[in-house]
Amino acid sequence: MNVDAKNKSDIPSIVQAAIAQHGTTPEALVPLLSEVNEKLGYLPTAALTEISRALRLPGSQLMAVASFYRMLSIKPRGRHVIQFCESAPCHVMGGRLVRRVLQEELGLEPGETSADGQWTLLAVSCPGICGVGPVLMIDENIYGNITPRRIREILREYEVGSKE
Ligand code: FES
């Protein structure tokens, strides 16, 4: 869920709920950011400001953490997030072709979000399922032994809305 689909006034209540759950110690920072990112789809500046205030941590530290973890984003992401594995074992099993087909089909470079807000494409390191490489993930779903034809079929499933 992207914050654009929700009322932005939800941000304080979502941040407060996450703080109530995880606390305000420095160790709570990553779980807190993860929770808010999951609820809002990314970490809007208003949310980072509120977390910074609650944990008494500088905004620069929050930005550093938010930039370090791929699961976190300070930019709005698409309705569906596609992650493809770019590590060597997948690469030699056809991962390079997977990357090219995804880029062609979506018109996106890794790290970009489509103008219609439907897709975000991310290149990720090995998620540990090399036995079924090449691998891609869309939202919570994992797809192995991917071929160009299979990619097009999978994307079509999401485009026609049968996958949420
Ligand atoms: S290298 Fe791709 S899943 Fe391990």
Backbone and ligand atoms as CSV (ligand in chain L), in Angstrom:
chain,resi,resn,atom,element,x,y,z
A,1,MET,N,N,0.845,-1.194,0.000
A,1,MET,CA,C,0.000,0.000,0.000
A,1,MET,C,C,0.880,1.244,0.000
A,2,ASN,N,N,0.612,2.133,-0.912
A,2,ASN,CA,C,1.367,3.360,-1.015
A,2,ASN,C,C,0.631,4.465,-0.261
A,3,VAL,N,N,1.401,5.398,0.332
A,3,VAL,CA,C,0.773,6.458,1.109
A,3,VAL,C,C,-0.159,7.310,0.259
A,4,ASP,N,N,0.108,7.355,-1.081
A,4,ASP,CA,C,-0.763,8.144,-1.941
A,4,ASP,C,C,-2.179,7.596,-1.941
A,5,ALA,N,N,-2.301,6.278,-1.673
A,5,ALA,CA,C,-3.624,5.671,-1.659
A,5,ALA,C,C,-4.300,5.870,-0.308
A,6,LYS,N,N,-3.574,6.404,0.646
A,6,LYS,CA,C,-4.143,6.636,1.967
A,6,LYS,C,C,-4.143,8.141,2.218
A,7,ASN,N,N,-4.855,8.536,3.211
A,7,ASN,CA,C,-4.843,9.933,3.600
A,7,ASN,C,C,-3.516,10.226,4.303
A,8,LYS,N,N,-2.843,11.295,3.864
A,8,LYS,CA,C,-1.551,11.602,4.469
A,8,LYS,C,C,-1.667,11.908,5.955
A,9,SER,N,N,-2.874,12.236,6.408
A,9,SER,CA,C,-3.046,12.491,7.832
A,9,SER,C,C,-2.911,11.208,8.641
A,10,ASP,N,N,-2.858,10.054,7.949
A,10,ASP,CA,C,-2.642,8.782,8.639
A,10,ASP,C,C,-1.214,8.652,9.149
A,11,ILE,N,N,-0.296,9.437,8.577
A,11,ILE,CA,C,1.121,9.253,8.902
A,11,ILE,C,C,1.388,9.327,10.410
A,12,PRO,N,N,0.923,10.385,11.117
A,12,PRO,CA,C,1.218,10.431,12.557
A,12,PRO,C,C,0.668,9.218,13.310
A,13,SER,N,N,-0.529,8.781,12.978
A,13,SER,CA,C,-1.094,7.651,13.734
A,13,SER,C,C,-0.341,6.353,13.420
A,14,ILE,N,N,0.109,6.197,12.183
A,14,ILE,CA,C,0.876,4.996,11.835
A,14,ILE,C,C,2.236,5.017,12.553
A,15,VAL,N,N,2.866,6.177,12.587
A,15,VAL,CA,C,4.160,6.287,13.279
A,15,VAL,C,C,3.968,6.034,14.774
A,16,GLN,N,N,2.925,6.614,15.367
A,16,GLN,CA,C,2.698,6.432,16.800
A,16,GLN,C,C,2.408,4.971,17.141
A,17,ALA,N,N,1.664,4.293,16.280
A,17,ALA,CA,C,1.373,2.874,16.521
A,17,ALA,C,C,2.661,2.051,16.464
A,18,ALA,N,N,3.543,2.392,15.517
A,18,ALA,CA,C,4.817,1.672,15.401
A,18,ALA,C,C,5.695,1.937,16.619
A,19,ILE,N,N,5.690,3.179,17.102
A,19,ILE,CA,C,6.478,3.522,18.294
A,19,ILE,C,C,5.941,2.775,19.502
A,20,ALA,N,N,4.619,2.692,19.612
A,20,ALA,CA,C,4.014,1.963,20.741
A,20,ALA,C,C,4.436,0.500,20.709
A,21,GLN,N,N,4.608,-0.034,19.516
A,21,GLN,CA,C,4.974,-1.447,19.384
A,21,GLN,C,C,6.469,-1.684,19.613
A,22,HIS,N,N,7.305,-0.797,19.088
A,22,HIS,CA,C,8.746,-1.064,19.099
A,22,HIS,C,C,9.538,-0.236,20.108
A,23,GLY,N,N,8.941,0.820,20.655
A,23,GLY,CA,C,9.645,1.636,21.630
A,23,GLY,C,C,10.467,2.734,20.975
A,24,THR,N,N,11.262,3.411,21.803
A,24,THR,CA,C,12.031,4.556,21.305
A,24,THR,C,C,13.523,4.420,21.585
A,25,THR,N,N,13.982,3.191,21.875
A,25,THR,CA,C,15.419,3.011,22.067
A,25,THR,C,C,16.103,3.043,20.701
A,26,PRO,N,N,17.402,3.300,20.666
A,26,PRO,CA,C,18.104,3.295,19.361
A,26,PRO,C,C,17.955,1.961,18.638
A,27,GLU,N,N,17.857,0.854,19.392
A,27,GLU,CA,C,17.725,-0.466,18.768
A,27,GLU,C,C,16.379,-0.618,18.039
A,28,ALA,N,N,15.434,0.236,18.397
A,28,ALA,CA,C,14.104,0.144,17.778
A,28,ALA,C,C,14.081,0.764,16.389
A,29,LEU,N,N,15.166,1.451,16.016
A,29,LEU,CA,C,15.125,2.236,14.775
A,29,LEU,C,C,14.782,1.397,13.542
A,30,VAL,N,N,15.515,0.297,13.313
A,30,VAL,CA,C,15.278,-0.482,12.088
A,30,VAL,C,C,13.882,-1.121,12.090
A,31,PRO,N,N,13.476,-1.800,13.201
A,31,PRO,CA,C,12.110,-2.336,13.204
A,31,PRO,C,C,11.050,-1.264,13.004
A,32,LEU,N,N,11.288,-0.106,13.577
A,32,LEU,CA,C,10.339,1.005,13.459
A,32,LEU,C,C,10.245,1.485,12.006
A,33,LEU,N,N,11.388,1.686,11.387
A,33,LEU,CA,C,11.390,2.132,9.992
A,33,LEU,C,C,10.748,1.071,9.095
A,34,SER,N,N,11.042,-0.207,9.373
A,34,SER,CA,C,10.471,-1.292,8.563
A,34,SER,C,C,8.964,-1.305,8.662
A,35,GLU,N,N,8.479,-1.160,9.883
A,35,GLU,CA,C,7.033,-1.184,10.116
A,35,GLU,C,C,6.343,-0.037,9.379
A,36,VAL,N,N,6.885,1.150,9.524
A,36,VAL,CA,C,6.274,2.320,8.886
A,36,VAL,C,C,6.378,2.209,7.366
A,37,ASN,N,N,7.529,1.731,6.883
A,37,ASN,CA,C,7.704,1.543,5.435
A,37,ASN,C,C,6.674,0.555,4.895
A,38,GLU,N,N,6.451,-0.507,5.657
A,38,GLU,CA,C,5.492,-1.519,5.199
A,38,GLU,C,C,4.077,-0.949,5.159
A,39,LYS,N,N,3.732,-0.167,6.167
A,39,LYS,CA,C,2.374,0.379,6.241
A,39,LYS,C,C,2.126,1.452,5.168
A,40,LEU,N,N,3.150,2.275,4.912
A,40,LEU,CA,C,2.953,3.409,4.006
A,40,LEU,C,C,3.480,3.156,2.598
A,41,GLY,N,N,4.263,2.090,2.431
A,41,GLY,CA,C,4.834,1.809,1.113
A,41,GLY,C,C,6.196,2.457,0.925
A,42,TYR,N,N,6.516,3.437,1.734
A,42,TYR,CA,C,7.835,4.077,1.755
A,42,TYR,C,C,7.911,4.945,2.997
A,43,LEU,N,N,9.008,5.684,3.132
A,43,LEU,CA,C,9.190,6.506,4.321
A,43,LEU,C,C,9.103,7.985,3.946
A,44,PRO,N,N,7.916,8.564,4.054
A,44,PRO,CA,C,7.783,9.988,3.737
A,44,PRO,C,C,8.572,10.845,4.729
A,45,THR,N,N,8.947,12.032,4.293
A,45,THR,CA,C,9.721,12.937,5.150
A,45,THR,C,C,9.013,13.192,6.475
A,46,ALA,N,N,7.688,13.340,6.433
A,46,ALA,CA,C,6.938,13.615,7.666
A,46,ALA,C,C,7.100,12.476,8.671
A,47,ALA,N,N,7.134,11.251,8.178
A,47,ALA,CA,C,7.298,10.103,9.072
A,47,ALA,C,C,8.715,10.073,9.638
A,48,LEU,N,N,9.707,10.335,8.784
A,48,LEU,CA,C,11.104,10.339,9.256
A,48,LEU,C,C,11.314,11.426,10.300
A,49,THR,N,N,10.701,12.576,10.095
A,49,THR,CA,C,10.838,13.677,11.053
A,49,THR,C,C,10.265,13.279,12.408
A,50,GLU,N,N,9.118,12.640,12.369
A,50,GLU,CA,C,8.477,12.245,13.624
A,50,GLU,C,C,9.281,11.164,14.356
A,51,ILE,N,N,9.815,10.217,13.600
A,51,ILE,CA,C,10.631,9.155,14.212
A,51,ILE,C,C,11.920,9.750,14.774
A,52,SER,N,N,12.512,10.655,14.033
A,52,SER,CA,C,13.738,11.313,14.472
A,52,SER,C,C,13.513,12.013,15.814
A,53,ARG,N,N,12.370,12.686,15.917
A,53,ARG,CA,C,12.034,13.415,17.149
A,53,ARG,C,C,11.814,12.429,18.298
A,54,ALA,N,N,11.058,11.371,18.036
A,54,ALA,CA,C,10.713,10.419,19.099
A,54,ALA,C,C,11.937,9.668,19.621
A,55,LEU,N,N,12.855,9.327,18.723
A,55,LEU,CA,C,14.026,8.559,19.139
A,55,LEU,C,C,15.219,9.452,19.487
A,56,ARG,N,N,15.020,10.761,19.314
A,56,ARG,CA,C,16.095,11.736,19.566
A,56,ARG,C,C,17.356,11.374,18.787
A,57,LEU,N,N,17.144,11.049,17.524
A,57,LEU,CA,C,18.263,10.727,16.627
A,57,LEU,C,C,18.270,11.736,15.490
A,58,PRO,N,N,19.462,12.100,15.004
A,58,PRO,CA,C,19.502,13.064,13.903
A,58,PRO,C,C,18.902,12.503,12.622
A,59,GLY,N,N,18.275,13.375,11.855
A,59,GLY,CA,C,17.676,12.966,10.591
A,59,GLY,C,C,18.691,12.312,9.665
A,60,SER,N,N,19.951,12.769,9.738
A,60,SER,CA,C,20.989,12.202,8.867
A,60,SER,C,C,21.200,10.716,9.164
A,61,GLN,N,N,21.056,10.344,10.440
A,61,GLN,CA,C,21.213,8.925,10.798
A,61,GLN,C,C,20.060,8.097,10.228
A,62,LEU,N,N,18.857,8.652,10.299
A,62,LEU,CA,C,17.706,7.939,9.743
A,62,LEU,C,C,17.849,7.776,8.230
A,63,MET,N,N,18.324,8.831,7.574
A,63,MET,CA,C,18.502,8.758,6.124
A,63,MET,C,C,19.557,7.713,5.771
A,64,ALA,N,N,20.610,7.636,6.581
A,64,ALA,CA,C,21.670,6.656,6.314
A,64,ALA,C,C,21.113,5.240,6.433
A,65,VAL,N,N,20.317,4.989,7.469
A,65,VAL,CA,C,19.729,3.658,7.664
A,65,VAL,C,C,18.729,3.358,6.552
A,66,ALA,N,N,17.899,4.338,6.232
A,66,ALA,CA,C,16.872,4.129,5.193
A,66,ALA,C,C,17.511,3.864,3.836
A,67,SER,N,N,18.683,4.432,3.592
A,67,SER,CA,C,19.367,4.224,2.315
A,67,SER,C,C,20.114,2.895,2.289
A,68,PHE,N,N,20.522,2.423,3.470
A,68,PHE,CA,C,21.328,1.198,3.543
A,68,PHE,C,C,20.499,-0.052,3.249
A,69,TYR,N,N,19.302,-0.121,3.814
A,69,TYR,CA,C,18.480,-1.328,3.682
A,69,TYR,C,C,17.602,-1.255,2.440
A,70,ARG,N,N,17.710,-2.290,1.599
A,70,ARG,CA,C,16.924,-2.277,0.361
A,70,ARG,C,C,15.429,-2.405,0.611
A,71,MET,N,N,15.071,-2.955,1.769
A,71,MET,CA,C,13.647,-3.105,2.050
A,71,MET,C,C,13.019,-1.745,2.369
A,72,LEU,N,N,13.856,-0.751,2.631
A,72,LEU,CA,C,13.352,0.579,2.967
A,72,LEU,C,C,13.506,1.504,1.769
A,73,SER,N,N,12.590,2.469,1.676
A,73,SER,CA,C,12.678,3.410,0.569
A,73,SER,C,C,12.209,4.782,1.025
A,74,ILE,N,N,12.935,5.805,0.600
A,74,ILE,CA,C,12.485,7.165,0.914
A,74,ILE,C,C,11.701,7.748,-0.263
A,75,LYS,N,N,11.560,6.943,-1.310
A,75,LYS,CA,C,10.744,7.374,-2.460
A,75,LYS,C,C,9.530,6.460,-2.555
A,76,PRO,N,N,8.405,6.976,-3.025
A,76,PRO,CA,C,7.233,6.104,-3.196
A,76,PRO,C,C,7.555,4.967,-4.151
A,77,ARG,N,N,7.079,3.786,-3.815
A,77,ARG,CA,C,7.269,2.642,-4.688
A,77,ARG,C,C,5.970,2.328,-5.411
A,78,GLY,N,N,6.102,1.506,-6.452
A,78,GLY,CA,C,4.932,1.143,-7.234
A,78,GLY,C,C,4.011,0.208,-6.469
A,79,ARG,N,N,2.864,-0.021,-7.074
A,79,ARG,CA,C,1.877,-0.921,-6.467
A,79,ARG,C,C,2.478,-2.315,-6.306
A,80,HIS,N,N,3.276,-2.726,-7.283
A,80,HIS,CA,C,3.973,-4.012,-7.203
A,80,HIS,C,C,5.479,-3.766,-7.297
A,81,VAL,N,N,6.212,-4.415,-6.423
A,81,VAL,CA,C,7.673,-4.301,-6.423
A,81,VAL,C,C,8.266,-5.602,-6.961
A,82,ILE,N,N,9.005,-5.482,-8.071
A,82,ILE,CA,C,9.660,-6.639,-8.676
A,82,ILE,C,C,11.135,-6.599,-8.308
A,83,GLN,N,N,11.610,-7.680,-7.713
A,83,GLN,CA,C,13.019,-7.789,-7.381
A,83,GLN,C,C,13.599,-8.959,-8.162
A,84,PHE,N,N,14.685,-8.727,-8.861
A,84,PHE,CA,C,15.341,-9.847,-9.533
A,84,PHE,C,C,16.729,-10.032,-8.943
A,85,CYS,N,N,17.128,-11.297,-8.849
A,85,CYS,CA,C,18.420,-11.621,-8.253
A,85,CYS,C,C,19.522,-11.370,-9.279
A,86,GLU,N,N,20.515,-10.601,-8.873
A,86,GLU,CA,C,21.616,-10.292,-9.791
A,86,GLU,C,C,22.928,-10.926,-9.343
A,87,SER,N,N,22.860,-11.867,-8.395
A,87,SER,CA,C,24.088,-12.521,-7.939
A,87,SER,C,C,24.555,-13.561,-8.958
A,88,ALA,N,N,25.822,-13.950,-8.835
A,88,ALA,CA,C,26.483,-14.757,-9.872
A,88,ALA,C,C,25.761,-16.069,-10.222
A,89,PRO,N,N,25.341,-16.900,-9.249
A,89,PRO,CA,C,24.704,-18.165,-9.636
A,89,PRO,C,C,23.468,-17.963,-10.524
A,90,CYS,N,N,22.637,-16.986,-10.202
A,90,CYS,CA,C,21.473,-16.703,-11.055
A,90,CYS,C,C,21.930,-16.118,-12.381
A,91,HIS,N,N,22.954,-15.309,-12.316
A,91,HIS,CA,C,23.460,-14.652,-13.526
A,91,HIS,C,C,23.844,-15.687,-14.578
A,92,VAL,N,N,24.570,-16.741,-14.144
A,92,VAL,CA,C,25.019,-17.749,-15.122
A,92,VAL,C,C,23.875,-18.670,-15.553
A,93,MET,N,N,22.784,-18.674,-14.790
A,93,MET,CA,C,21.625,-19.513,-15.156
A,93,MET,C,C,20.630,-18.757,-16.052
A,94,GLY,N,N,21.012,-17.569,-16.481
A,94,GLY,CA,C,20.121,-16.805,-17.371
A,94,GLY,C,C,19.642,-15.500,-16.767
A,95,GLY,N,N,20.216,-15.130,-15.639
A,95,GLY,CA,C,19.788,-13.906,-14.961
A,95,GLY,C,C,19.994,-12.650,-15.775
A,96,ARG,N,N,21.031,-12.669,-16.625
A,96,ARG,CA,C,21.277,-11.474,-17.433
A,96,ARG,C,C,20.126,-11.247,-18.424
A,97,LEU,N,N,19.632,-12.348,-18.982
A,97,LEU,CA,C,18.504,-12.247,-19.904
A,97,LEU,C,C,17.237,-11.808,-19.159
A,98,VAL,N,N,17.064,-12.337,-17.947
A,98,VAL,CA,C,15.910,-11.937,-17.120
A,98,VAL,C,C,15.924,-10.427,-16.908
A,99,ARG,N,N,17.089,-9.915,-16.575
A,99,ARG,CA,C,17.213,-8.470,-16.354
A,99,ARG,C,C,16.820,-7.701,-17.609
A,100,ARG,N,N,17.339,-8.147,-18.760
A,100,ARG,CA,C,17.067,-7.429,-20.007
A,100,ARG,C,C,15.579,-7.453,-20.355
A,101,VAL,N,N,14.952,-8.635,-20.186
A,101,VAL,CA,C,13.523,-8.750,-20.526
A,101,VAL,C,C,12.685,-7.884,-19.581
A,102,LEU,N,N,13.003,-7.904,-18.308
A,102,LEU,CA,C,12.268,-7.067,-17.348
A,102,LEU,C,C,12.404,-5.591,-17.720
A,103,GLN,N,N,13.609,-5.184,-18.038
A,103,GLN,CA,C,13.828,-3.779,-18.387
A,103,GLN,C,C,13.041,-3.410,-19.644
A,104,GLU,N,N,13.030,-4.321,-20.616
A,104,GLU,CA,C,12.307,-4.044,-21.862
A,104,GLU,C,C,10.795,-4.022,-21.632
A,105,GLU,N,N,10.304,-5.014,-20.900
A,105,GLU,CA,C,8.853,-5.121,-20.683
A,105,GLU,C,C,8.314,-3.950,-19.871
A,106,LEU,N,N,9.084,-3.536,-18.860
A,106,LEU,CA,C,8.606,-2.499,-17.950
A,106,LEU,C,C,9.065,-1.097,-18.361
A,107,GLY,N,N,10.086,-1.035,-19.196
A,107,GLY,CA,C,10.648,0.268,-19.563
A,107,GLY,C,C,11.313,0.942,-18.385
A,108,LEU,N,N,11.876,0.143,-17.491
A,108,LEU,CA,C,12.483,0.687,-16.274
A,108,LEU,C,C,13.906,0.188,-16.101
A,109,GLU,N,N,14.729,1.011,-15.480
A,109,GLU,CA,C,16.038,0.584,-15.003
A,109,GLU,C,C,15.866,0.189,-13.531
A,110,PRO,N,N,16.742,-0.707,-13.024
A,110,PRO,CA,C,16.647,-1.038,-11.598
A,110,PRO,C,C,16.663,0.221,-10.732
A,111,GLY,N,N,15.761,0.259,-9.755
A,111,GLY,CA,C,15.660,1.420,-8.869
A,111,GLY,C,C,14.575,2.393,-9.295
A,112,GLU,N,N,14.002,2.177,-10.487
A,112,GLU,CA,C,12.987,3.112,-10.985
A,112,GLU,C,C,11.567,2.603,-10.730
A,113,THR,N,N,10.637,3.542,-10.716
A,113,THR,CA,C,9.204,3.246,-10.592
A,113,THR,C,C,8.491,3.786,-11.826
A,114,SER,N,N,7.551,3.002,-12.337
A,114,SER,CA,C,6.849,3.433,-13.553
A,114,SER,C,C,5.996,4.673,-13.283
A,115,ALA,N,N,5.800,5.460,-14.321
A,115,ALA,CA,C,5.065,6.722,-14.183
A,115,ALA,C,C,3.632,6.483,-13.719
A,116,ASP,N,N,3.060,5.319,-14.070
A,116,ASP,CA,C,1.678,5.039,-13.656
A,116,ASP,C,C,1.598,4.464,-12.236
A,117,GLY,N,N,2.760,4.331,-11.583
A,117,GLY,CA,C,2.766,3.853,-10.199
A,117,GLY,C,C,2.500,2.364,-10.061
A,118,GLN,N,N,2.543,1.631,-11.161
A,118,GLN,CA,C,2.226,0.203,-11.110
A,118,GLN,C,C,3.427,-0.639,-10.659
A,119,TRP,N,N,4.640,-0.291,-11.139
A,119,TRP,CA,C,5.797,-1.151,-10.924
A,119,TRP,C,C,6.982,-0.402,-10.354
A,120,THR,N,N,7.712,-1.082,-9.466
A,120,THR,CA,C,9.061,-0.659,-9.099
A,120,THR,C,C,9.969,-1.845,-9.380
A,121,LEU,N,N,11.073,-1.600,-10.054
A,121,LEU,CA,C,12.022,-2.667,-10.391
A,121,LEU,C,C,13.277,-2.513,-9.538
A,122,LEU,N,N,13.659,-3.593,-8.852
A,122,LEU,CA,C,14.849,-3.562,-8.001
A,122,LEU,C,C,15.747,-4.751,-8.304
A,123,ALA,N,N,17.046,-4.516,-8.353
A,123,ALA,CA,C,18.029,-5.597,-8.445
A,123,ALA,C,C,18.471,-5.916,-7.021
A,124,VAL,N,N,18.463,-7.197,-6.657
A,124,VAL,CA,C,18.833,-7.567,-5.285
A,124,VAL,C,C,19.900,-8.654,-5.300
A,125,SER,N,N,20.567,-8.805,-4.167
A,125,SER,CA,C,21.550,-9.874,-4.016
A,125,SER,C,C,20.826,-11.165,-3.652
A,126,CYS,N,N,21.542,-12.264,-3.765
A,126,CYS,CA,C,21.011,-13.611,-3.567
A,126,CYS,C,C,20.071,-13.741,-2.364
A,127,PRO,N,N,18.803,-14.096,-2.608
A,127,PRO,CA,C,17.900,-14.346,-1.479
A,127,PRO,C,C,18.009,-15.778,-0.963
A,128,GLY,N,N,18.928,-16.578,-1.520
A,128,GLY,CA,C,19.208,-17.906,-0.973
A,128,GLY,C,C,18.411,-19.043,-1.571
A,129,ILE,N,N,17.884,-18.853,-2.748
A,129,ILE,CA,C,17.136,-19.944,-3.390
A,129,ILE,C,C,17.750,-20.241,-4.763
A,130,CYS,N,N,19.083,-20.299,-4.751
A,130,CYS,CA,C,19.848,-20.425,-5.994
A,130,CYS,C,C,19.490,-21.688,-6.774
A,131,GLY,N,N,19.019,-22.733,-6.091
A,131,GLY,CA,C,18.690,-23.990,-6.752
A,131,GLY,C,C,17.613,-23.861,-7.805
A,132,VAL,N,N,16.831,-22.789,-7.746
A,132,VAL,CA,C,15.773,-22.585,-8.738
A,132,VAL,C,C,16.014,-21.304,-9.547
A,133,GLY,N,N,17.291,-20.910,-9.645
A,133,GLY,CA,C,17.614,-19.705,-10.402
A,133,GLY,C,C,17.421,-19.895,-11.890
A,134,PRO,N,N,17.232,-18.812,-12.631
A,134,PRO,CA,C,17.153,-17.434,-12.132
A,134,PRO,C,C,15.830,-17.161,-11.416
A,135,VAL,N,N,15.912,-16.220,-10.501
A,135,VAL,CA,C,14.818,-15.995,-9.562
A,135,VAL,C,C,14.328,-14.554,-9.637
A,136,LEU,N,N,13.018,-14.391,-9.514
A,136,LEU,CA,C,12.502,-13.042,-9.277
A,136,LEU,C,C,11.376,-13.104,-8.260
A,137,MET,N,N,11.150,-11.996,-7.614
A,137,MET,CA,C,10.099,-11.884,-6.610
A,137,MET,C,C,9.215,-10.689,-6.954
A,138,ILE,N,N,7.922,-10.906,-6.844
A,138,ILE,CA,C,6.988,-9.786,-7.007
A,138,ILE,C,C,6.183,-9.713,-5.723
A,139,ASP,N,N,6.347,-8.593,-5.031
A,139,ASP,CA,C,5.747,-8.421,-3.701
A,139,ASP,C,C,6.185,-9.597,-2.819
A,140,GLU,N,N,5.239,-10.415,-2.332
A,140,GLU,CA,C,5.606,-11.527,-1.445
A,140,GLU,C,C,5.780,-12.836,-2.215
A,141,ASN,N,N,5.603,-12.819,-3.514
A,141,ASN,CA,C,5.619,-14.056,-4.300
A,141,ASN,C,C,6.989,-14.297,-4.932
A,142,ILE,N,N,7.432,-15.552,-4.879
A,142,ILE,CA,C,8.741,-15.918,-5.411
A,142,ILE,C,C,8.535,-16.791,-6.648
A,143,TYR,N,N,9.305,-16.492,-7.705
A,143,TYR,CA,C,9.231,-17.261,-8.943
A,143,TYR,C,C,10.628,-17.751,-9.309
A,144,GLY,N,N,10.741,-19.074,-9.533
A,144,GLY,CA,C,12.037,-19.640,-9.892
A,144,GLY,C,C,12.030,-20.176,-11.305
A,145,ASN,N,N,13.241,-20.569,-11.765
A,145,ASN,CA,C,13.419,-21.109,-13.123
A,145,ASN,C,C,12.764,-20.205,-14.168
A,146,ILE,N,N,13.014,-18.939,-14.020
A,146,ILE,CA,C,12.363,-17.930,-14.850
A,146,ILE,C,C,12.929,-17.926,-16.272
A,147,THR,N,N,12.032,-17.816,-17.231
A,147,THR,CA,C,12.417,-17.663,-18.641
A,147,THR,C,C,11.755,-16.380,-19.155
A,148,PRO,N,N,12.222,-15.850,-20.276
A,148,PRO,CA,C,11.569,-14.649,-20.822
A,148,PRO,C,C,10.070,-14.842,-21.021
A,149,ARG,N,N,9.685,-16.012,-21.552
A,149,ARG,CA,C,8.262,-16.255,-21.772
A,149,ARG,C,C,7.486,-16.237,-20.457
A,150,ARG,N,N,8.063,-16.871,-19.444
A,150,ARG,CA,C,7.415,-16.926,-18.121
A,150,ARG,C,C,7.282,-15.512,-17.527
A,151,ILE,N,N,8.286,-14.695,-17.737
A,151,ILE,CA,C,8.221,-13.313,-17.220
A,151,ILE,C,C,7.004,-12.605,-17.802
A,152,ARG,N,N,6.834,-12.733,-19.108
A,152,ARG,CA,C,5.711,-12.034,-19.750
A,152,ARG,C,C,4.376,-12.559,-19.226
A,153,GLU,N,N,4.296,-13.877,-19.012
A,153,GLU,CA,C,3.058,-14.460,-18.475
A,153,GLU,C,C,2.773,-13.933,-17.064
A,154,ILE,N,N,3.814,-13.889,-16.255
A,154,ILE,CA,C,3.638,-13.435,-14.864
A,154,ILE,C,C,3.210,-11.970,-14.833
A,155,LEU,N,N,3.881,-11.141,-15.620
A,155,LEU,CA,C,3.524,-9.712,-15.639
A,155,LEU,C,C,2.080,-9.521,-16.069
A,156,ARG,N,N,1.653,-10.322,-17.037
A,156,ARG,CA,C,0.272,-10.216,-17.517
A,156,ARG,C,C,-0.721,-10.535,-16.389
A,157,GLU,N,N,-0.376,-11.526,-15.563
A,157,GLU,CA,C,-1.259,-11.877,-14.440
A,157,GLU,C,C,-1.467,-10.685,-13.516
A,158,TYR,N,N,-0.407,-9.927,-13.286
A,158,TYR,CA,C,-0.530,-8.770,-12.406
A,158,TYR,C,C,-1.259,-7.635,-13.114
A,159,GLU,N,N,-1.006,-7.491,-14.402
A,159,GLU,CA,C,-1.633,-6.389,-15.137
A,159,GLU,C,C,-3.133,-6.558,-15.241
A,160,VAL,N,N,-3.593,-7.804,-15.383
A,160,VAL,CA,C,-5.042,-7.983,-15.470
A,160,VAL,C,C,-5.700,-7.972,-14.098
A,161,GLY,N,N,-4.873,-7.823,-13.059
A,161,GLY,CA,C,-5.424,-7.634,-11.726
A,161,GLY,C,C,-5.798,-8.892,-10.996
A,162,SER,N,N,-5.376,-10.057,-11.540
A,162,SER,CA,C,-5.723,-11.284,-10.824
A,162,SER,C,C,-4.834,-11.482,-9.599
A,163,LYS,N,N,-3.713,-10.738,-9.559
A,163,LYS,CA,C,-2.843,-10.818,-8.384
A,163,LYS,C,C,-2.942,-9.502,-7.642
A,164,GLU,N,N,-3.077,-9.600,-6.355
A,164,GLU,CA,C,-3.111,-8.371,-5.540
A,164,GLU,C,C,-1.873,-8.275,-4.704
L,1,FES,S1,S,22.123,-16.349,-6.713
L,1,FES,FE1,FE,20.073,-15.935,-7.188
L,1,FES,S2,S,18.968,-16.880,-5.602
L,1,FES,FE2,FE,21.024,-17.211,-5.079
